[in-house]
């Protein structure tokens, strides 16, 4: 596994972030529609909610992956964060997602005092599920017919990782 540089995204990354999200493998795992929209990412990244983080993974100056981490804004759920993770289609399976997720977990655990980290993942995303399990995520439930994708309904798992160690 080659190491990648992880850093916060900048507005200069918009086109490359859009290219990551526009990959068929990348958008198939999300609620996004095909044919990426750079305007969407420009707006989203220029107006990040408080305490949200947008990280990118780079190797030799090439943007290979993107991760968004957001803290729940509700007062009684501020100990919870969610994330979304995308890796460019042509470099999936090279450990980039794991390096992005490790960076996000470090931020959540050691800097943002997040107790519970959540993700929703399609049940047929075997690689994603394996990655999340590797980092201590557990399936807590299943949403039947969660989303419509490629002409059919698909189920999704609700997964979470709870930080057990004391602060």
Secondary structure, 3 states (H helix, E strand, C coil): CCCCEEEECCHHHHHHHHHHHHCHHHHHCCCCCCCCCHHHHHHHHHCCCCCCEEEEEEECCEEEEEEEEEECCCHHHCCEEEEEEEECHHHCCCCHHHHHHHHHHHHHHHCCCCCEEEEEEECCCHHHHHHHHHCCCEEEEEEEEEEEECCEEEEEEEEEEECCCCC
